[in-house]
Amino acid sequence: MTVPDHQRWYGGALGKLATAEAAVLSCAAEHMELCVRTAAGGKPYGEEEEQRLGVIAREAIVQVWEALDQQLFRNVGSSAMNAGQRFEGLYRDMAMNASHPQHRLPRPDVPPTRPAAPRSRCHLRGSGR
């Protein structure tokens, strides 16, 4: 592979990672605005808003995983995957995260493996419960 090939792979990864970072920062800012509004006695942080932010966060995780798996993993070299190497740990952790059922899109042709656990949003509503 030539240097321009590596630059192309790096540029693709950089674009995905920058997009994911921007999405997470925007998501966090919007989450904070919703929490402040709720704590100030305004309209409560709703399910639709929570789902929307969750989908954005999930897409950021997908972008990072795709950058690691499709651009970086295939080009860092095998020594980067040796036990104890920084990239090996990153790849392992992201693979575990990406394979988590919460981060996969549901498929209508495959029944869920288990029912989703109920989630409490008390911490989001400022109720102190």
Phi, psi and omega in degrees: 000143180267168179302317178301326177297315179296321179297322179295315179295316179297317180298321177297317178294317180300318178297316179295317181293321178293322177296316179297317180298315179298320179296316181294317180296319177294318179298316180295320179295317179293321178300315180297319177300317180295321179293318179297316178302314181295315181295332180278003178092009179280196180304129181296149176300115188265166180300318180298319179294318179297316179297318180300312179294324177296321178294319178297315179298320178298318179295326176296318178298317179298318179299316180295316179299316180296322178296315179295312187282314188273325182257308189279311184305319184285354185230357183278342181097152186293331181294336179291344180261006175293147180306133178091348178285149183302314182293325179299315179295317177300312182297316179300313181295318179290326177296319177296316180295313183293333181272357180294135182305329181296335184261001178260143176288140178293144176247126183296338182272356181237120179292149178297148181286332178202156179293149179292140178286140177294144180245139177266137177249017182304321181294339180274335184269358178070023184279342180074006180284000000 
